[in-house]
Amino acid sequence: MTNRSTIAVAMMLAVATQAQELSRKVKTPRENYPNVDVIYDSVTAPDGNRLRTIVTKPRDTKGKLPVIFVAGWLSCDSVEAPPGTKDASGLVFQSLARLPQFSLFRVDKQGVGDSEGSCAENDFESELAGYRAAFRALNKYDFIDANRIYILGISNGGGFAPLVPESEAEQAQVRGYISVGGWVKTWFEHMLEIERRRFALMGKSPAEVNDRLKGAATLYHEWLIKGRPVDDIVKEQPQLGELWPEGKDHAHLYGRPLAFYQQLQQLNLAAAWSRVKVPTYVLHGEFDWIMTQDDSELIAAYVNKNGDLASFYEIPNTGHTFQHYLSLADAFKGKSAPFDPKMIGLLADWLRNEAITHED
């Protein structure tokens, strides 16, 4: 092959590679840290959408590193943590990205950040499939020890985390779990529990809370158990309309489509956590009004049936995930206090103890 031909082929390959790269949609600067490599990559989900992945590792790493794999929340917020972020989860990710002796792997779900697709219309099964594709992509990085994976599940991810590794071989790659603000009961139970708390925090009297909950029980049973569209339920029983959290939008809840929650209702997370046989750290915020302390304690209890593997800790002055609040009322209003770095220590200390100290 002539030099001219070689150059032409190289240029064609470069153009093809560039065409495959996931374009940047987000306007914020990319993450960067001293002495840390930040790799913006992508993985293709089974539905064909390319999902943004962000991988970090200490610079000049020798050998393979244990990896923290993030299974994220329900909302359509990005896991990217750009410079200057004030978001509590973003601050935690920035610290974990700088944690020596670890790699951190995050993926944005469909339609979030640079990822292709529509988060508002994406169901849970497609989202889970995206996480599973990202989990399998860990094997392609030569600096990641794919047999030393620690899954950090946050909020919804704190519930479904053990579903991410699908096969027995993949489950064997996981060395530990951290669940933050997770859930383990049925989604129907969750909706009744969160609605009771929501009505009370709205200032309703105990009698009003009970009356409203009777209506909510009917609404969510018709929707989640019987599988009926919310619009049909409200047309048939108009008095239930005022109880629906999204007002006149009967096609979405918390920014996700109704099918998302119907699929959550089909899960058996008690069974999933009962199969976990690795160290597990379960965290719940004192002022978390979204998920119950009982859910977190149950996760630890189910894992501990397989041995002395799980520990539970109720984090003082903390909300649903990593936010710092001074009261439950402040948490409900979203009135946060300055970020408390103790959150970082809780995670980092457990990870170092399990992945570094125990491994040595």
C-alpha positions as a Markdown table, in Angstrom:
| # | Residue | x | y | z |
|---|---|---|---|---|
| 1 | Met | 0.0 | 0.0 | 0.0 |
| 2 | Thr | 1.4 | 3.4 | -0.9 |
| 3 | Asn | 1.9 | 6.2 | 1.6 |
| 4 | Arg | -1.0 | 8.1 | 0.0 |
| 5 | Ser | -3.3 | 5.2 | 0.4 |
| 6 | Thr | -2.3 | 4.6 | 4.0 |
| 7 | Ile | -3.0 | 8.2 | 4.8 |
| 8 | Ala | -6.4 | 8.0 | 3.1 |
| 9 | Val | -7.4 | 4.9 | 5.0 |
| 10 | Ala | -6.2 | 6.5 | 8.3 |
| 11 | Met | -8.3 | 9.6 | 7.5 |
| 12 | Met | -11.4 | 7.5 | 6.8 |
| 13 | Leu | -11.0 | 5.6 | 10.0 |
| 14 | Ala | -10.6 | 8.9 | 11.9 |
| 15 | Val | -13.7 | 10.3 | 10.4 |
| 16 | Ala | -15.7 | 7.1 | 11.1 |
| 17 | Thr | -14.5 | 7.1 | 14.7 |
| 18 | Gln | -15.4 | 10.8 | 15.1 |
| 19 | Ala | -18.9 | 10.1 | 13.6 |
| 20 | Gln | -19.4 | 7.4 | 16.3 |
| 21 | Glu | -18.5 | 9.7 | 19.2 |
| 22 | Leu | -21.4 | 10.9 | 21.2 |
| 23 | Ser | -21.8 | 14.6 | 20.6 |
| 24 | Arg | -21.8 | 17.1 | 23.5 |
| 25 | Lys | -25.2 | 18.5 | 24.2 |
| 26 | Val | -24.5 | 19.9 | 27.7 |
| 27 | Lys | -23.2 | 23.4 | 27.8 |
| 28 | Thr | -21.3 | 23.1 | 31.1 |
| 29 | Pro | -17.5 | 22.5 | 31.1 |
| 30 | Arg | -16.4 | 18.9 | 31.3 |
| 31 | Glu | -15.2 | 17.5 | 34.6 |
| 32 | Asn | -11.5 | 17.8 | 35.4 |
| 33 | Tyr | -9.4 | 17.2 | 38.4 |
| 34 | Pro | -5.7 | 17.4 | 39.3 |
| 35 | Asn | -3.9 | 14.1 | 38.8 |
| 36 | Val | -7.1 | 12.4 | 37.6 |
| 37 | Asp | -7.9 | 11.1 | 34.1 |
| 38 | Val | -11.5 | 11.8 | 33.1 |
| 39 | Ile | -12.8 | 9.8 | 30.2 |
| 40 | Tyr | -16.0 | 10.8 | 28.4 |
| 41 | Asp | -17.2 | 7.7 | 26.6 |
| 42 | Ser | -20.5 | 6.1 | 25.6 |
| 43 | Val | -22.3 | 2.8 | 25.5 |
| 44 | Thr | -25.1 | 1.7 | 23.3 |
| 45 | Ala | -28.3 | 0.5 | 25.1 |
| 46 | Pro | -30.4 | -2.3 | 23.6 |
| 47 | Asp | -32.9 | 0.3 | 22.4 |
| 48 | Gly | -30.2 | 1.8 | 20.2 |
| 49 | Asn | -29.7 | 4.9 | 22.2 |
| 50 | Arg | -26.1 | 5.9 | 23.0 |
| 51 | Leu | -25.6 | 6.7 | 26.6 |
| 52 | Arg | -23.0 | 9.0 | 28.0 |
| 53 | Thr | -20.5 | 7.4 | 30.4 |
| 54 | Ile | -18.0 | 9.2 | 32.6 |
| 55 | Val | -15.1 | 7.2 | 33.8 |
| 56 | Thr | -12.4 | 8.5 | 36.2 |
| 57 | Lys | -9.2 | 7.1 | 37.5 |
| 58 | Pro | -6.1 | 8.3 | 39.3 |
| 59 | Arg | -3.5 | 9.4 | 36.7 |
| 60 | Asp | -0.4 | 7.2 | 36.2 |
| 61 | Thr | -2.3 | 4.2 | 37.7 |
| 62 | Lys | -0.4 | 0.9 | 37.6 |
| 63 | Gly | -2.4 | -2.2 | 37.6 |
| 64 | Lys | -6.1 | -2.7 | 37.8 |
| 65 | Leu | -8.4 | -0.7 | 40.1 |
| 66 | Pro | -11.6 | -1.6 | 41.9 |
| 67 | Val | -14.5 | 0.4 | 40.4 |
| 68 | Ile | -17.5 | 2.2 | 41.9 |
| 69 | Phe | -20.4 | 1.8 | 39.6 |
| 70 | Val | -23.3 | 4.2 | 40.1 |
| 71 | Ala | -26.9 | 3.1 | 39.7 |
| 72 | Gly | -28.7 | 6.4 | 39.8 |
| 73 | Trp | -32.0 | 8.0 | 40.9 |
| 74 | Leu | -35.4 | 8.1 | 39.3 |
| 75 | Ser | -35.4 | 11.7 | 38.1 |
| 76 | Cys | -34.1 | 13.0 | 34.8 |
| 77 | Asp | -31.1 | 14.7 | 36.4 |
| 78 | Ser | -27.6 | 14.1 | 35.1 |
| 79 | Val | -24.8 | 12.2 | 37.0 |
| 80 | Glu | -22.3 | 14.6 | 35.6 |
| 81 | Ala | -20.6 | 16.9 | 38.2 |
| 82 | Pro | -19.3 | 19.9 | 36.4 |
| 83 | Pro | -16.9 | 22.4 | 38.1 |
| 84 | Gly | -18.7 | 24.7 | 40.4 |
| 85 | Thr | -21.7 | 22.5 | 41.0 |
| 86 | Lys | -23.6 | 23.0 | 44.3 |
| 87 | Asp | -25.6 | 19.8 | 44.0 |
| 88 | Ala | -25.0 | 17.5 | 46.9 |
| 89 | Ser | -24.7 | 14.4 | 44.7 |
| 90 | Gly | -22.4 | 16.2 | 42.3 |
| 91 | Leu | -20.1 | 17.1 | 45.2 |
| 92 | Val | -20.1 | 13.5 | 46.3 |
| 93 | Phe | -19.2 | 12.3 | 42.8 |
| 94 | Gln | -16.4 | 14.9 | 42.6 |
| 95 | Ser | -14.9 | 13.5 | 45.8 |
| 96 | Leu | -15.2 | 9.9 | 44.7 |
| 97 | Ala | -13.6 | 10.8 | 41.4 |
| 98 | Arg | -10.6 | 12.0 | 43.4 |
| 99 | Leu | -10.5 | 9.0 | 45.7 |
| 100 | Pro | -7.1 | 7.3 | 45.4 |
| 101 | Gln | -7.0 | 3.6 | 44.4 |
| 102 | Phe | -10.5 | 3.6 | 42.8 |
| 103 | Ser | -12.1 | 4.2 | 39.5 |
| 104 | Leu | -15.5 | 5.8 | 39.3 |
| 105 | Phe | -18.0 | 4.8 | 36.5 |
| 106 | Arg | -21.2 | 6.8 | 35.9 |
| 107 | Val | -23.8 | 6.6 | 33.1 |
| 108 | Asp | -26.5 | 9.0 | 32.2 |
| 109 | Lys | -29.8 | 7.3 | 31.4 |
| 110 | Gln | -31.7 | 7.9 | 28.1 |
| 111 | Gly | -32.4 | 11.5 | 27.4 |
| 112 | Val | -30.3 | 12.9 | 30.2 |
| 113 | Gly | -27.2 | 15.0 | 29.7 |
| 114 | Asp | -25.5 | 14.0 | 26.4 |
| 115 | Ser | -27.4 | 10.6 | 26.2 |
| 116 | Glu | -29.7 | 10.0 | 23.4 |
| 117 | Gly | -33.4 | 9.3 | 23.8 |
| 118 | Ser | -36.2 | 10.8 | 25.9 |
| 119 | Cys | -36.1 | 10.4 | 29.7 |
| 120 | Ala | -39.7 | 11.6 | 30.1 |
| 121 | Glu | -41.0 | 8.8 | 27.9 |
| 122 | Asn | -38.4 | 6.0 | 28.8 |
| 123 | Asp | -39.8 | 3.1 | 30.8 |
| 124 | Phe | -37.9 | 1.3 | 33.6 |
| 125 | Glu | -37.1 | -1.8 | 31.6 |
| 126 | Ser | -35.3 | 0.2 | 29.0 |
| 127 | Glu | -33.5 | 2.2 | 31.7 |
| 128 | Leu | -32.4 | -1.0 | 33.5 |
| 129 | Ala | -31.2 | -2.4 | 30.1 |
| 130 | Gly | -29.0 | 0.7 | 29.7 |
| 131 | Tyr | -27.5 | 0.2 | 33.1 |
| 132 | Arg | -26.8 | -3.4 | 32.3 |
| 133 | Ala | -25.1 | -2.5 | 29.0 |
| 134 | Ala | -22.9 | 0.0 | 30.9 |
| 135 | Phe | -22.1 | -2.6 | 33.6 |
| 136 | Arg | -20.8 | -5.0 | 30.8 |
| 137 | Ala | -18.8 | -2.1 | 29.3 |
| 138 | Leu | -16.6 | -2.2 | 32.4 |
| 139 | Asn | -14.7 | -5.1 | 30.9 |
| 140 | Lys | -13.2 | -3.0 | 28.1 |
| 141 | Tyr | -11.1 | -0.7 | 30.3 |
| 142 | Asp | -7.7 | -2.2 | 31.0 |
| 143 | Phe | -7.3 | -0.2 | 34.2 |
| 144 | Ile | -10.6 | -1.5 | 35.8 |
| 145 | Asp | -10.6 | -4.8 | 37.7 |
| 146 | Ala | -14.0 | -6.1 | 36.5 |
| 147 | Asn | -14.0 | -8.6 | 39.3 |
| 148 | Arg | -13.9 | -5.9 | 42.0 |
| 149 | Ile | -17.1 | -3.9 | 41.3 |
| 150 | Tyr | -18.8 | -1.9 | 44.1 |
| 151 | Ile | -22.3 | -0.7 | 43.1 |
| 152 | Leu | -23.4 | 2.6 | 44.6 |
| 153 | Gly | -27.2 | 2.7 | 44.3 |
| 154 | Ile | -28.9 | 6.0 | 45.0 |
| 155 | Ser | -32.6 | 6.5 | 45.6 |
| 156 | Asn | -34.4 | 4.3 | 43.0 |
| 157 | Gly | -31.0 | 2.8 | 42.2 |
| 158 | Gly | -30.6 | 2.0 | 45.9 |
| 159 | Gly | -33.5 | -0.4 | 45.4 |
| 160 | Phe | -32.8 | -2.0 | 42.1 |
| 161 | Ala | -29.0 | -2.1 | 42.4 |
| 162 | Pro | -28.8 | -5.9 | 42.7 |
| 163 | Leu | -30.7 | -6.2 | 39.4 |
| 164 | Val | -27.9 | -4.6 | 37.4 |
| 165 | Pro | -25.7 | -7.6 | 37.2 |
| 166 | Glu | -28.0 | -10.0 | 35.4 |
| 167 | Ser | -26.2 | -13.3 | 35.2 |
| 168 | Glu | -24.6 | -15.4 | 37.9 |
| 169 | Ala | -21.2 | -14.6 | 36.4 |
| 170 | Glu | -21.9 | -10.9 | 36.5 |
| 171 | Gln | -23.2 | -11.1 | 40.1 |
| 172 | Ala | -19.9 | -12.8 | 41.0 |
| 173 | Gln | -18.1 | -9.7 | 39.7 |
| 174 | Val | -19.7 | -7.5 | 42.4 |
| 175 | Arg | -17.8 | -7.3 | 45.7 |
| 176 | Gly | -20.1 | -5.0 | 47.5 |
| 177 | Tyr | -23.2 | -2.7 | 47.5 |
| 178 | Ile | -24.0 | 0.7 | 49.0 |
| 179 | Ser | -27.7 | 1.6 | 49.1 |
| 180 | Val | -28.5 | 5.3 | 49.8 |
| 181 | Gly | -32.2 | 6.1 | 50.3 |
| 182 | Gly | -33.3 | 2.8 | 48.6 |
| 183 | Trp | -36.5 | 0.8 | 48.7 |
| 184 | Val | -37.4 | -2.8 | 48.8 |
| 185 | Lys | -41.2 | -3.1 | 49.3 |
| 186 | Thr | -43.7 | -3.0 | 46.4 |
| 187 | Trp | -44.1 | 0.3 | 44.7 |
| 188 | Phe | -47.8 | 0.3 | 45.6 |
| 189 | Glu | -46.8 | 0.3 | 49.3 |
| 190 | His | -44.2 | 3.0 | 48.7 |
| 191 | Met | -46.8 | 5.3 | 47.1 |
| 192 | Leu | -49.2 | 4.9 | 50.1 |
| 193 | Glu | -46.3 | 5.6 | 52.5 |
| 194 | Ile | -45.0 | 8.6 | 50.7 |
| 195 | Glu | -48.5 | 10.0 | 50.2 |
| 196 | Arg | -49.2 | 9.8 | 54.0 |
| 197 | Arg | -46.0 | 11.7 | 54.7 |
| 198 | Arg | -46.7 | 14.2 | 51.9 |
| 199 | Phe | -50.2 | 15.0 | 53.1 |
| 200 | Ala | -49.0 | 15.5 | 56.7 |
| 201 | Leu | -46.1 | 17.7 | 55.6 |
| 202 | Met | -48.6 | 19.8 | 53.5 |
| 203 | Gly | -50.2 | 20.7 | 56.9 |
| 204 | Lys | -53.3 | 18.4 | 56.7 |
| 205 | Ser | -54.8 | 17.4 | 60.0 |
| 206 | Pro | -54.6 | 13.7 | 61.0 |
| 207 | Ala | -58.2 | 13.2 | 60.1 |
| 208 | Glu | -57.7 | 14.8 | 56.7 |
| 209 | Val | -54.6 | 12.7 | 56.1 |
| 210 | Asn | -56.6 | 9.5 | 56.7 |
| 211 | Asp | -59.4 | 10.6 | 54.5 |
| 212 | Arg | -57.0 | 11.5 | 51.7 |
| 213 | Leu | -55.2 | 8.2 | 52.0 |
| 214 | Lys | -58.4 | 6.3 | 51.5 |
| 215 | Gly | -58.8 | 8.0 | 48.2 |
| 216 | Ala | -55.1 | 7.5 | 47.4 |
| 217 | Ala | -55.4 | 3.8 | 48.1 |
| 218 | Thr | -58.2 | 3.6 | 45.6 |
| 219 | Leu | -56.3 | 5.6 | 43.0 |
| 220 | Tyr | -53.0 | 3.7 | 43.2 |
| 221 | His | -54.7 | 0.3 | 43.4 |
| 222 | Glu | -56.6 | 1.0 | 40.2 |
| 223 | Trp | -53.5 | 2.2 | 38.5 |
| 224 | Leu | -50.7 | 0.0 | 39.8 |
| 225 | Ile | -52.5 | -3.2 | 40.7 |
| 226 | Lys | -55.3 | -3.2 | 38.0 |
| 227 | Gly | -53.1 | -1.5 | 35.4 |
| 228 | Arg | -55.7 | 1.1 | 34.4 |
| 229 | Pro | -54.7 | 4.5 | 33.0 |
| 230 | Val | -54.9 | 7.3 | 35.5 |
| 231 | Asp | -56.9 | 9.5 | 33.1 |
| 232 | Asp | -59.6 | 6.8 | 33.0 |
| 233 | Ile | -59.6 | 6.5 | 36.8 |
| 234 | Val | -60.0 | 10.2 | 37.4 |
| 235 | Lys | -62.7 | 10.5 | 34.8 |
| 236 | Glu | -64.7 | 7.8 | 36.5 |
| 237 | Gln | -64.0 | 9.1 | 40.0 |
| 238 | Pro | -63.3 | 12.9 | 39.7 |
| 239 | Gln | -62.8 | 13.3 | 43.4 |
| 240 | Leu | -59.5 | 11.4 | 43.1 |
| 241 | Gly | -58.1 | 14.0 | 40.7 |
| 242 | Glu | -56.9 | 16.4 | 43.4 |
| 243 | Leu | -54.9 | 13.6 | 45.0 |
| 244 | Trp | -52.8 | 13.0 | 41.9 |
| 245 | Pro | -49.4 | 14.7 | 42.6 |
| 246 | Glu | -49.0 | 15.9 | 39.0 |
| 247 | Gly | -52.3 | 17.8 | 38.7 |
| 248 | Lys | -53.8 | 17.6 | 35.2 |
| 249 | Asp | -50.8 | 15.7 | 33.8 |
| 250 | His | -52.2 | 12.1 | 34.0 |
| 251 | Ala | -49.5 | 10.6 | 31.8 |
| 252 | His | -46.5 | 11.2 | 34.0 |
| 253 | Leu | -45.4 | 11.1 | 37.6 |
| 254 | Tyr | -42.2 | 12.7 | 38.9 |
| 255 | Gly | -41.3 | 13.3 | 35.3 |
| 256 | Arg | -41.5 | 9.7 | 34.2 |
| 257 | Pro | -44.2 | 7.8 | 32.2 |
| 258 | Leu | -46.8 | 5.8 | 34.0 |
| 259 | Ala | -45.4 | 2.5 | 32.5 |
| 260 | Phe | -42.2 | 3.2 | 34.4 |
| 261 | Tyr | -44.0 | 2.7 | 37.7 |
| 262 | Gln | -46.1 | -0.2 | 36.6 |
| 263 | Gln | -42.9 | -2.0 | 35.8 |
| 264 | Leu | -41.5 | -1.0 | 39.2 |
| 265 | Gln | -44.6 | -2.6 | 40.8 |
| 266 | Gln | -43.8 | -5.9 | 39.0 |
| 267 | Leu | -40.3 | -6.1 | 40.6 |
| 268 | Asn | -39.6 | -8.2 | 43.7 |
| 269 | Leu | -36.7 | -6.4 | 45.3 |
| 270 | Ala | -37.0 | -8.4 | 48.4 |
| 271 | Ala | -36.0 | -11.5 | 46.4 |
| 272 | Ala | -33.2 | -9.6 | 44.7 |
| 273 | Trp | -31.6 | -8.4 | 47.9 |
| 274 | Ser | -32.1 | -11.8 | 49.5 |
| 275 | Arg | -29.7 | -13.2 | 46.9 |
| 276 | Val | -26.9 | -10.7 | 47.8 |
| 277 | Lys | -24.0 | -12.5 | 49.5 |
| 278 | Val | -21.4 | -9.7 | 49.6 |
| 279 | Pro | -20.8 | -6.8 | 52.0 |
| 280 | Thr | -23.5 | -4.2 | 51.9 |
| 281 | Tyr | -23.7 | -0.7 | 53.4 |
| 282 | Val | -27.3 | 0.7 | 53.8 |
| 283 | Leu | -27.7 | 4.4 | 54.4 |
| 284 | His | -30.9 | 6.4 | 55.1 |
| 285 | Gly | -31.2 | 10.1 | 55.9 |
| 286 | Glu | -32.9 | 11.2 | 59.1 |
| 287 | Phe | -35.0 | 13.7 | 57.2 |
| 288 | Asp | -35.7 | 11.5 | 54.2 |
| 289 | Trp | -39.4 | 11.9 | 53.5 |
| 290 | Ile | -39.3 | 10.1 | 50.2 |
| 291 | Met | -38.2 | 6.6 | 51.3 |
| 292 | Thr | -38.8 | 5.0 | 54.7 |
| 293 | Gln | -36.2 | 3.9 | 57.2 |
| 294 | Asp | -38.0 | 0.6 | 57.3 |
| 295 | Asp | -37.1 | -0.1 | 53.7 |
| 296 | Ser | -33.4 | 0.5 | 54.4 |
| 297 | Glu | -33.5 | -1.7 | 57.5 |
| 298 | Leu | -35.3 | -4.4 | 55.6 |
| 299 | Ile | -32.6 | -4.4 | 52.9 |
| 300 | Ala | -29.9 | -4.9 | 55.5 |
| 301 | Ala | -32.0 | -7.6 | 57.2 |
| 302 | Tyr | -32.5 | -9.6 | 54.0 |
| 303 | Val | -28.8 | -9.5 | 53.1 |
| 304 | Asn | -27.9 | -10.5 | 56.7 |
| 305 | Lys | -29.8 | -13.7 | 56.3 |
| 306 | Asn | -26.9 | -14.8 | 54.2 |
| 307 | Gly | -24.4 | -14.0 | 56.9 |
| 308 | Asp | -23.1 | -11.0 | 58.8 |
| 309 | Leu | -22.7 | -8.9 | 55.7 |
| 310 | Ala | -24.8 | -5.8 | 55.9 |
| 311 | Ser | -24.8 | -2.7 | 58.2 |
| 312 | Phe | -27.4 | 0.0 | 58.4 |
| 313 | Tyr | -26.8 | 3.6 | 59.4 |
| 314 | Glu | -29.3 | 6.4 | 59.8 |
| 315 | Ile | -27.5 | 9.6 | 58.8 |
| 316 | Pro | -28.3 | 12.6 | 61.1 |
| 317 | Asn | -29.5 | 15.9 | 59.5 |
| 318 | Thr | -29.6 | 14.3 | 56.0 |
| 319 | Gly | -32.4 | 14.2 | 53.4 |
| 320 | His | -33.3 | 11.6 | 50.7 |
| 321 | Thr | -29.7 | 11.2 | 49.4 |
| 322 | Phe | -26.8 | 13.5 | 50.3 |
| 323 | Gln | -28.5 | 16.8 | 51.1 |
| 324 | His | -28.0 | 18.5 | 54.4 |
| 325 | Tyr | -31.2 | 19.6 | 56.2 |
| 326 | Leu | -31.9 | 20.9 | 59.7 |
| 327 | Ser | -35.5 | 19.6 | 59.9 |
| 328 | Leu | -38.0 | 17.4 | 58.1 |
| 329 | Ala | -40.0 | 20.5 | 57.2 |
| 330 | Asp | -36.9 | 22.0 | 55.5 |
| 331 | Ala | -36.3 | 18.7 | 53.6 |
| 332 | Phe | -39.9 | 18.8 | 52.3 |
| 333 | Lys | -39.5 | 22.4 | 51.2 |
| 334 | Gly | -36.1 | 21.7 | 49.7 |
| 335 | Lys | -34.5 | 24.3 | 52.0 |
| 336 | Ser | -31.0 | 22.8 | 52.3 |
| 337 | Ala | -28.2 | 23.8 | 54.6 |
| 338 | Pro | -24.6 | 23.9 | 53.4 |
| 339 | Phe | -23.3 | 20.6 | 52.2 |
| 340 | Asp | -21.9 | 18.4 | 55.0 |
| 341 | Pro | -18.7 | 16.6 | 53.9 |
| 342 | Lys | -19.3 | 13.8 | 56.4 |
| 343 | Met | -21.2 | 12.1 | 53.6 |
| 344 | Ile | -18.0 | 11.7 | 51.6 |
| 345 | Gly | -16.3 | 10.2 | 54.6 |
| 346 | Leu | -19.0 | 7.6 | 55.2 |
| 347 | Leu | -18.7 | 6.4 | 51.6 |
| 348 | Ala | -14.9 | 6.6 | 51.3 |
| 349 | Asp | -14.2 | 4.9 | 54.6 |
| 350 | Trp | -16.5 | 1.9 | 53.9 |
| 351 | Leu | -15.1 | 1.5 | 50.3 |
| 352 | Arg | -11.5 | 1.7 | 51.5 |
| 353 | Asn | -12.2 | -0.8 | 54.3 |
| 354 | Glu | -13.9 | -3.3 | 52.0 |
| 355 | Ala | -11.9 | -2.9 | 48.8 |
| 356 | Ile | -8.4 | -2.0 | 50.0 |
| 357 | Thr | -8.0 | -3.2 | 53.7 |
| 358 | His | -9.9 | -6.4 | 53.4 |
| 359 | Glu | -8.4 | -7.2 | 50.0 |
| 360 | Asp | -4.9 | -6.8 | 51.3 |
